[in-house]
Amino acid sequence: MILSSGYDEDEVVAHIGDDAVSGFIQKPYGGAALIERLRAVGVESR
């Protein structure tokens, strides 16, 4: 799971936990940043 929030990553992970978290992207973000984050966690486009 990739978390997306306007809050700081540490704050969100502390509230939710990091058991199933593969990555984090802070709002606001653009398409290129989202694609970069997806690739960083191993998601490839077809």
PDBQT receptor file of N, H, CA, C and O in Angstrom, charges set to zero:
ATOM      1  N   MET A   1       0.838  -1.160   0.000  1.00  0.00    +0.000 N 
ATOM      2  CA  MET A   1       0.000   0.000   0.000  1.00  0.00    +0.000 C 
ATOM      3  C   MET A   1       0.892   1.235   0.000  1.00  0.00    +0.000 C 
ATOM      4  O   MET A   1       1.891   1.304   0.715  1.00  0.00    +0.000 OA
ATOM      5  N   ILE A   2       0.511   2.188  -0.806  1.00  0.00    +0.000 N 
ATOM      6  H   ILE A   2      -0.301   2.132  -1.387  1.00  0.00    +0.000 HD
ATOM      7  CA  ILE A   2       1.179   3.485  -0.820  1.00  0.00    +0.000 C 
ATOM      8  C   ILE A   2       0.223   4.488  -0.190  1.00  0.00    +0.000 C 
ATOM      9  O   ILE A   2      -0.907   4.658  -0.648  1.00  0.00    +0.000 OA
ATOM     10  N   LEU A   3       0.683   5.143   0.856  1.00  0.00    +0.000 N 
ATOM     11  H   LEU A   3       1.601   5.005   1.228  1.00  0.00    +0.000 HD
ATOM     12  CA  LEU A   3      -0.127   6.156   1.526  1.00  0.00    +0.000 C 
ATOM     13  C   LEU A   3       0.050   7.494   0.839  1.00  0.00    +0.000 C 
ATOM     14  O   LEU A   3       1.137   7.821   0.362  1.00  0.00    +0.000 OA
ATOM     15  N   SER A   4      -1.019   8.263   0.791  1.00  0.00    +0.000 N 
ATOM     16  H   SER A   4      -1.902   7.998   1.179  1.00  0.00    +0.000 HD
ATOM     17  CA  SER A   4      -0.989   9.615   0.257  1.00  0.00    +0.000 C 
ATOM     18  C   SER A   4      -1.713  10.518   1.238  1.00  0.00    +0.000 C 
ATOM     19  O   SER A   4      -2.851  10.248   1.623  1.00  0.00    +0.000 OA
ATOM     20  N   SER A   5      -1.050  11.589   1.640  1.00  0.00    +0.000 N 
ATOM     21  H   SER A   5      -0.126  11.808   1.327  1.00  0.00    +0.000 HD
ATOM     22  CA  SER A   5      -1.641  12.493   2.615  1.00  0.00    +0.000 C 
ATOM     23  C   SER A   5      -1.017  13.870   2.508  1.00  0.00    +0.000 C 
ATOM     24  O   SER A   5       0.089  14.031   1.993  1.00  0.00    +0.000 OA
ATOM     25  N   GLY A   6      -1.732  14.840   2.993  1.00  0.00    +0.000 N 
ATOM     26  H   GLY A   6      -2.631  14.708   3.411  1.00  0.00    +0.000 HD
ATOM     27  CA  GLY A   6      -1.186  16.184   3.109  1.00  0.00    +0.000 C 
ATOM     28  C   GLY A   6      -0.376  16.356   4.383  1.00  0.00    +0.000 C 
ATOM     29  O   GLY A   6       0.333  17.347   4.557  1.00  0.00    +0.000 OA
ATOM     30  N   TYR A   7      -0.492  15.373   5.271  1.00  0.00    +0.000 N 
ATOM     31  H   TYR A   7      -1.067  14.568   5.129  1.00  0.00    +0.000 HD
ATOM     32  CA  TYR A   7       0.271  15.394   6.517  1.00  0.00    +0.000 C 
ATOM     33  C   TYR A   7       1.660  14.802   6.300  1.00  0.00    +0.000 C 
ATOM     34  O   TYR A   7       1.910  14.139   5.293  1.00  0.00    +0.000 OA
ATOM     35  N   ASP A   8       2.546  15.042   7.235  1.00  0.00    +0.000 N 
ATOM     36  H   ASP A   8       2.343  15.580   8.053  1.00  0.00    +0.000 HD
ATOM     37  CA  ASP A   8       3.904  14.521   7.204  1.00  0.00    +0.000 C 
ATOM     38  C   ASP A   8       3.891  12.992   7.290  1.00  0.00    +0.000 C 
ATOM     39  O   ASP A   8       3.060  12.414   7.990  1.00  0.00    +0.000 OA
ATOM     40  N   GLU A   9       4.806  12.345   6.581  1.00  0.00    +0.000 N 
ATOM     41  H   GLU A   9       5.481  12.815   6.012  1.00  0.00    +0.000 HD
ATOM     42  CA  GLU A   9       4.878  10.880   6.550  1.00  0.00    +0.000 C 
ATOM     43  C   GLU A   9       4.983  10.273   7.945  1.00  0.00    +0.000 C 
ATOM     44  O   GLU A   9       4.267   9.319   8.251  1.00  0.00    +0.000 OA
ATOM     45  N   ASP A  10       5.855  10.801   8.793  1.00  0.00    +0.000 N 
ATOM     46  H   ASP A  10       6.437  11.576   8.545  1.00  0.00    +0.000 HD
ATOM     47  CA  ASP A  10       6.024  10.250  10.142  1.00  0.00    +0.000 C 
ATOM     48  C   ASP A  10       4.734  10.317  10.946  1.00  0.00    +0.000 C 
ATOM     49  O   ASP A  10       4.407   9.393  11.691  1.00  0.00    +0.000 OA
ATOM     50  N   GLU A  11       4.011  11.409  10.792  1.00  0.00    +0.000 N 
ATOM     51  H   GLU A  11       4.277  12.160  10.187  1.00  0.00    +0.000 HD
ATOM     52  CA  GLU A  11       2.764  11.594  11.516  1.00  0.00    +0.000 C 
ATOM     53  C   GLU A  11       1.707  10.571  11.063  1.00  0.00    +0.000 C 
ATOM     54  O   GLU A  11       0.997  10.000  11.890  1.00  0.00    +0.000 OA
ATOM     55  N   VAL A  12       1.613  10.349   9.763  1.00  0.00    +0.000 N 
ATOM     56  H   VAL A  12       2.190  10.813   9.091  1.00  0.00    +0.000 HD
ATOM     57  CA  VAL A  12       0.627   9.411   9.219  1.00  0.00    +0.000 C 
ATOM     58  C   VAL A  12       0.968   7.978   9.613  1.00  0.00    +0.000 C 
ATOM     59  O   VAL A  12       0.095   7.232  10.058  1.00  0.00    +0.000 OA
ATOM     60  N   VAL A  13       2.215   7.594   9.454  1.00  0.00    +0.000 N 
ATOM     61  H   VAL A  13       2.924   8.200   9.093  1.00  0.00    +0.000 HD
ATOM     62  CA  VAL A  13       2.635   6.230   9.784  1.00  0.00    +0.000 C 
ATOM     63  C   VAL A  13       2.459   5.964  11.278  1.00  0.00    +0.000 C 
ATOM     64  O   VAL A  13       2.083   4.858  11.666  1.00  0.00    +0.000 OA
ATOM     65  N   ALA A  14       2.724   6.962  12.118  1.00  0.00    +0.000 N 
ATOM     66  H   ALA A  14       3.028   7.861  11.803  1.00  0.00    +0.000 HD
ATOM     67  CA  ALA A  14       2.540   6.792  13.558  1.00  0.00    +0.000 C 
ATOM     68  C   ALA A  14       1.070   6.548  13.893  1.00  0.00    +0.000 C 
ATOM     69  O   ALA A  14       0.751   5.807  14.823  1.00  0.00    +0.000 OA
ATOM     70  N   HIS A  15       0.191   7.170  13.137  1.00  0.00    +0.000 N 
ATOM     71  H   HIS A  15       0.451   7.772  12.382  1.00  0.00    +0.000 HD
ATOM     72  CA  HIS A  15      -1.256   7.026  13.392  1.00  0.00    +0.000 C 
ATOM     73  C   HIS A  15      -1.803   5.716  12.826  1.00  0.00    +0.000 C 
ATOM     74  O   HIS A  15      -2.621   5.056  13.467  1.00  0.00    +0.000 OA
ATOM     75  N   ILE A  16      -1.358   5.343  11.639  1.00  0.00    +0.000 N 
ATOM     76  H   ILE A  16      -0.694   5.879  11.118  1.00  0.00    +0.000 HD
ATOM     77  CA  ILE A  16      -1.896   4.161  10.951  1.00  0.00    +0.000 C 
ATOM     78  C   ILE A  16      -1.077   2.909  11.227  1.00  0.00    +0.000 C 
ATOM     79  O   ILE A  16      -1.627   1.810  11.306  1.00  0.00    +0.000 OA
ATOM     80  N   GLY A  17       0.227   3.067  11.372  1.00  0.00    +0.000 N 
ATOM     81  H   GLY A  17       0.674   3.959  11.308  1.00  0.00    +0.000 HD
ATOM     82  CA  GLY A  17       1.125   1.916  11.493  1.00  0.00    +0.000 C 
ATOM     83  C   GLY A  17       1.777   1.649  10.150  1.00  0.00    +0.000 C 
ATOM     84  O   GLY A  17       1.304   2.133   9.122  1.00  0.00    +0.000 OA
ATOM     85  N   ASP A  18       2.849   0.891  10.150  1.00  0.00    +0.000 N 
ATOM     86  H   ASP A  18       3.234   0.499  10.986  1.00  0.00    +0.000 HD
ATOM     87  CA  ASP A  18       3.583   0.681   8.902  1.00  0.00    +0.000 C 
ATOM     88  C   ASP A  18       3.616  -0.778   8.463  1.00  0.00    +0.000 C 
ATOM     89  O   ASP A  18       4.459  -1.161   7.651  1.00  0.00    +0.000 OA
ATOM     90  N   ASP A  19       2.708  -1.596   8.989  1.00  0.00    +0.000 N 
ATOM     91  H   ASP A  19       2.023  -1.285   9.649  1.00  0.00    +0.000 HD
ATOM     92  CA  ASP A  19       2.706  -3.023   8.671  1.00  0.00    +0.000 C 
ATOM     93  C   ASP A  19       2.563  -3.299   7.174  1.00  0.00    +0.000 C 
ATOM     94  O   ASP A  19       3.274  -4.147   6.634  1.00  0.00    +0.000 OA
ATOM     95  N   ALA A  20       1.667  -2.604   6.510  1.00  0.00    +0.000 N 
ATOM     96  H   ALA A  20       1.090  -1.915   6.949  1.00  0.00    +0.000 HD
ATOM     97  CA  ALA A  20       1.395  -2.875   5.099  1.00  0.00    +0.000 C 
ATOM     98  C   ALA A  20       1.816  -1.721   4.190  1.00  0.00    +0.000 C 
ATOM     99  O   ALA A  20       1.432  -1.687   3.020  1.00  0.00    +0.000 OA
ATOM    100  N   VAL A  21       2.591  -0.786   4.707  1.00  0.00    +0.000 N 
ATOM    101  H   VAL A  21       2.902  -0.814   5.657  1.00  0.00    +0.000 HD
ATOM    102  CA  VAL A  21       2.960   0.397   3.939  1.00  0.00    +0.000 C 
ATOM    103  C   VAL A  21       4.217   0.136   3.122  1.00  0.00    +0.000 C 
ATOM    104  O   VAL A  21       5.267  -0.212   3.663  1.00  0.00    +0.000 OA
ATOM    105  N   SER A  22       4.090   0.312   1.805  1.00  0.00    +0.000 N 
ATOM    106  H   SER A  22       3.237   0.594   1.365  1.00  0.00    +0.000 HD
ATOM    107  CA  SER A  22       5.238   0.144   0.911  1.00  0.00    +0.000 C 
ATOM    108  C   SER A  22       5.873   1.479   0.553  1.00  0.00    +0.000 C 
ATOM    109  O   SER A  22       7.049   1.536   0.195  1.00  0.00    +0.000 OA
ATOM    110  N   GLY A  23       5.104   2.538   0.649  1.00  0.00    +0.000 N 
ATOM    111  H   GLY A  23       4.148   2.491   0.939  1.00  0.00    +0.000 HD
ATOM    112  CA  GLY A  23       5.618   3.845   0.289  1.00  0.00    +0.000 C 
ATOM    113  C   GLY A  23       4.684   4.943   0.739  1.00  0.00    +0.000 C 
ATOM    114  O   GLY A  23       3.592   4.688   1.246  1.00  0.00    +0.000 OA
ATOM    115  N   PHE A  24       5.130   6.161   0.547  1.00  0.00    +0.000 N 
ATOM    116  H   PHE A  24       6.017   6.368   0.135  1.00  0.00    +0.000 HD
ATOM    117  CA  PHE A  24       4.359   7.332   0.944  1.00  0.00    +0.000 C 
ATOM    118  C   PHE A  24       4.616   8.424  -0.075  1.00  0.00    +0.000 C 
ATOM    119  O   PHE A  24       5.742   8.601  -0.540  1.00  0.00    +0.000 OA
ATOM    120  N   ILE A  25       3.560   9.158  -0.422  1.00  0.00    +0.000 N 
ATOM    121  H   ILE A  25       2.646   9.014  -0.044  1.00  0.00    +0.000 HD
ATOM    122  CA  ILE A  25       3.703  10.326  -1.270  1.00  0.00    +0.000 C 
ATOM    123  C   ILE A  25       2.864  11.445  -0.667  1.00  0.00    +0.000 C 
ATOM    124  O   ILE A  25       1.678  11.272  -0.384  1.00  0.00    +0.000 OA
ATOM    125  N   GLN A  26       3.498  12.586  -0.480  1.00  0.00    +0.000 N 
ATOM    126  H   GLN A  26       4.460  12.726  -0.710  1.00  0.00    +0.000 HD
ATOM    127  CA  GLN A  26       2.815  13.692   0.188  1.00  0.00    +0.000 C 
ATOM    128  C   GLN A  26       2.102  14.571  -0.833  1.00  0.00    +0.000 C 
ATOM    129  O   GLN A  26       2.648  14.903  -1.885  1.00  0.00    +0.000 OA
ATOM    130  N   LYS A  27       0.866  14.941  -0.494  1.00  0.00    +0.000 N 
ATOM    131  H   LYS A  27       0.422  14.672   0.361  1.00  0.00    +0.000 HD
ATOM    132  CA  LYS A  27       0.074  15.844  -1.334  1.00  0.00    +0.000 C 
ATOM    133  C   LYS A  27       0.589  17.250  -1.181  1.00  0.00    +0.000 C 
ATOM    134  O   LYS A  27       1.095  17.577  -0.107  1.00  0.00    +0.000 OA
ATOM    135  N   PRO A  28       0.500  18.084  -2.150  1.00  0.00    +0.000 N 
ATOM    136  CA  PRO A  28       0.081  17.783  -3.517  1.00  0.00    +0.000 C 
ATOM    137  C   PRO A  28       1.242  17.180  -4.311  1.00  0.00    +0.000 C 
ATOM    138  O   PRO A  28       2.408  17.461  -4.033  1.00  0.00    +0.000 OA
ATOM    139  N   TYR A  29       0.917  16.372  -5.274  1.00  0.00    +0.000 N 
ATOM    140  H   TYR A  29      -0.030  16.144  -5.499  1.00  0.00    +0.000 HD
ATOM    141  CA  TYR A  29       1.925  15.770  -6.140  1.00  0.00    +0.000 C 
ATOM    142  C   TYR A  29       1.373  15.676  -7.556  1.00  0.00    +0.000 C 
ATOM    143  O   TYR A  29       0.160  15.689  -7.765  1.00  0.00    +0.000 OA
ATOM    144  N   GLY A  30       2.262  15.582  -8.504  1.00  0.00    +0.000 N 
ATOM    145  H   GLY A  30       3.247  15.571  -8.333  1.00  0.00    +0.000 HD
ATOM    146  CA  GLY A  30       1.860  15.466  -9.899  1.00  0.00    +0.000 C 
ATOM    147  C   GLY A  30       1.994  14.036 -10.389  1.00  0.00    +0.000 C 
ATOM    148  O   GLY A  30       2.441  13.152  -9.658  1.00  0.00    +0.000 OA
ATOM    149  N   GLY A  31       1.608  13.828 -11.612  1.00  0.00    +0.000 N 
ATOM    150  H   GLY A  31       1.245  14.546 -12.206  1.00  0.00    +0.000 HD
ATOM    151  CA  GLY A  31       1.653  12.500 -12.209  1.00  0.00    +0.000 C 
ATOM    152  C   GLY A  31       3.046  11.902 -12.244  1.00  0.00    +0.000 C 
ATOM    153  O   GLY A  31       3.216  10.711 -11.984  1.00  0.00    +0.000 OA
ATOM    154  N   ALA A  32       4.043  12.712 -12.561  1.00  0.00    +0.000 N 
ATOM    155  H   ALA A  32       3.905  13.680 -12.773  1.00  0.00    +0.000 HD
ATOM    156  CA  ALA A  32       5.417  12.214 -12.633  1.00  0.00    +0.000 C 
ATOM    157  C   ALA A  32       5.905  11.725 -11.270  1.00  0.00    +0.000 C 
ATOM    158  O   ALA A  32       6.584  10.703 -11.179  1.00  0.00    +0.000 OA
ATOM    159  N   ALA A  33       5.558  12.454 -10.218  1.00  0.00    +0.000 N 
ATOM    160  H   ALA A  33       5.006  13.285 -10.292  1.00  0.00    +0.000 HD
ATOM    161  CA  ALA A  33       5.959  12.044  -8.861  1.00  0.00    +0.000 C 
ATOM    162  C   ALA A  33       5.280  10.739  -8.465  1.00  0.00    +0.000 C 
ATOM    163  O   ALA A  33       5.892   9.889  -7.819  1.00  0.00    +0.000 OA
ATOM    164  N   LEU A  34       4.013  10.581  -8.852  1.00  0.00    +0.000 N 
ATOM    165  H   LEU A  34       3.516  11.272  -9.377  1.00  0.00    +0.000 HD
ATOM    166  CA  LEU A  34       3.295   9.348  -8.539  1.00  0.00    +0.000 C 
ATOM    167  C   LEU A  34       3.910   8.167  -9.276  1.00  0.00    +0.000 C 
ATOM    168  O   LEU A  34       4.102   7.102  -8.688  1.00  0.00    +0.000 OA
ATOM    169  N   ILE A  35       4.217   8.341 -10.539  1.00  0.00    +0.000 N 
ATOM    170  H   ILE A  35       4.062   9.206 -11.016  1.00  0.00    +0.000 HD
ATOM    171  CA  ILE A  35       4.847   7.269 -11.317  1.00  0.00    +0.000 C 
ATOM    172  C   ILE A  35       6.197   6.902 -10.719  1.00  0.00    +0.000 C 
ATOM    173  O   ILE A  35       6.531   5.722 -10.622  1.00  0.00    +0.000 OA
ATOM    174  N   GLU A  36       6.975   7.900 -10.316  1.00  0.00    +0.000 N 
ATOM    175  H   GLU A  36       6.704   8.859 -10.395  1.00  0.00    +0.000 HD
ATOM    176  CA  GLU A  36       8.281   7.649  -9.686  1.00  0.00    +0.000 C 
ATOM    177  C   GLU A  36       8.129   6.836  -8.403  1.00  0.00    +0.000 C 
ATOM    178  O   GLU A  36       8.895   5.903  -8.161  1.00  0.00    +0.000 OA
ATOM    179  N   ARG A  37       7.138   7.191  -7.580  1.00  0.00    +0.000 N 
ATOM    180  H   ARG A  37       6.516   7.949  -7.777  1.00  0.00    +0.000 HD
ATOM    181  CA  ARG A  37       6.909   6.478  -6.320  1.00  0.00    +0.000 C 
ATOM    182  C   ARG A  37       6.461   5.042  -6.591  1.00  0.00    +0.000 C 
ATOM    183  O   ARG A  37       6.908   4.116  -5.914  1.00  0.00    +0.000 OA
ATOM    184  N   LEU A  38       5.583   4.852  -7.577  1.00  0.00    +0.000 N 
ATOM    185  H   LEU A  38       5.220   5.604  -8.127  1.00  0.00    +0.000 HD
ATOM    186  CA  LEU A  38       5.126   3.501  -7.937  1.00  0.00    +0.000 C 
ATOM    187  C   LEU A  38       6.296   2.639  -8.410  1.00  0.00    +0.000 C 
ATOM    188  O   LEU A  38       6.407   1.474  -8.031  1.00  0.00    +0.000 OA
ATOM    189  N   ARG A  39       7.148   3.204  -9.220  1.00  0.00    +0.000 N 
ATOM    190  H   ARG A  39       7.058   4.151  -9.528  1.00  0.00    +0.000 HD
ATOM    191  CA  ARG A  39       8.332   2.456  -9.687  1.00  0.00    +0.000 C 
ATOM    192  C   ARG A  39       9.269   2.127  -8.533  1.00  0.00    +0.000 C 
ATOM    193  O   ARG A  39       9.888   1.062  -8.522  1.00  0.00    +0.000 OA
ATOM    194  N   ALA A  40       9.379   3.027  -7.565  1.00  0.00    +0.000 N 
ATOM    195  H   ALA A  40       8.877   3.892  -7.573  1.00  0.00    +0.000 HD
ATOM    196  CA  ALA A  40      10.270   2.811  -6.419  1.00  0.00    +0.000 C 
ATOM    197  C   ALA A  40       9.837   1.618  -5.576  1.00  0.00    +0.000 C 
ATOM    198  O   ALA A  40      10.663   0.968  -4.936  1.00  0.00    +0.000 OA
ATOM    199  N   VAL A  41       8.529   1.333  -5.579  1.00  0.00    +0.000 N 
ATOM    200  H   VAL A  41       7.857   1.861  -6.099  1.00  0.00    +0.000 HD
ATOM    201  CA  VAL A  41       8.041   0.183  -4.793  1.00  0.00    +0.000 C 
ATOM    202  C   VAL A  41       7.825  -1.054  -5.668  1.00  0.00    +0.000 C 
ATOM    203  O   VAL A  41       7.310  -2.070  -5.201  1.00  0.00    +0.000 OA
ATOM    204  N   GLY A  42       8.221  -0.958  -6.937  1.00  0.00    +0.000 N 
ATOM    205  H   GLY A  42       8.639  -0.132  -7.316  1.00  0.00    +0.000 HD
ATOM    206  CA  GLY A  42       8.200  -2.144  -7.784  1.00  0.00    +0.000 C 
ATOM    207  C   GLY A  42       7.005  -2.315  -8.694  1.00  0.00    +0.000 C 
ATOM    208  O   GLY A  42       6.798  -3.402  -9.235  1.00  0.00    +0.000 OA
ATOM    209  N   VAL A  43       6.210  -1.273  -8.880  1.00  0.00    +0.000 N 
ATOM    210  H   VAL A  43       6.378  -0.390  -8.440  1.00  0.00    +0.000 HD
ATOM    211  CA  VAL A  43       5.064  -1.361  -9.793  1.00  0.00    +0.000 C 
ATOM    212  C   VAL A  43       5.552  -0.916 -11.170  1.00  0.00    +0.000 C 
ATOM    213  O   VAL A  43       6.098   0.177 -11.321  1.00  0.00    +0.000 OA
ATOM    214  N   GLU A  44       5.354  -1.758 -12.151  1.00  0.00    +0.000 N 
ATOM    215  H   GLU A  44       4.911  -2.646 -12.028  1.00  0.00    +0.000 HD
ATOM    216  CA  GLU A  44       5.770  -1.458 -13.524  1.00  0.00    +0.000 C 
ATOM    217  C   GLU A  44       4.551  -1.300 -14.405  1.00  0.00    +0.000 C 
ATOM    218  O   GLU A  44       3.558  -2.005 -14.230  1.00  0.00    +0.000 OA
ATOM    219  N   SER A  45       4.620  -0.374 -15.353  1.00  0.00    +0.000 N 
ATOM    220  H   SER A  45       5.427   0.199 -15.495  1.00  0.00    +0.000 HD
ATOM    221  CA  SER A  45       3.528  -0.228 -16.312  1.00  0.00    +0.000 C 
ATOM    222  C   SER A  45       3.649  -1.276 -17.407  1.00  0.00    +0.000 C 
ATOM    223  O   SER A  45       4.736  -1.781 -17.685  1.00  0.00    +0.000 OA
ATOM    224  N   ARG A  46       2.546  -1.585 -18.009  1.00  0.00    +0.000 N 
ATOM    225  H   ARG A  46       1.663  -1.174 -17.783  1.00  0.00    +0.000 HD
ATOM    226  CA  ARG A  46       2.540  -2.619 -19.069  1.00  0.00    +0.000 C 
ATOM    227  C   ARG A  46       2.456  -2.017 -20.420  1.00  0.00    +0.000 C 
ATOM    228  O   ARG A  46       2.440  -2.738 -21.418  1.00  0.00    +0.000 OA
TER     229      ARG A  46
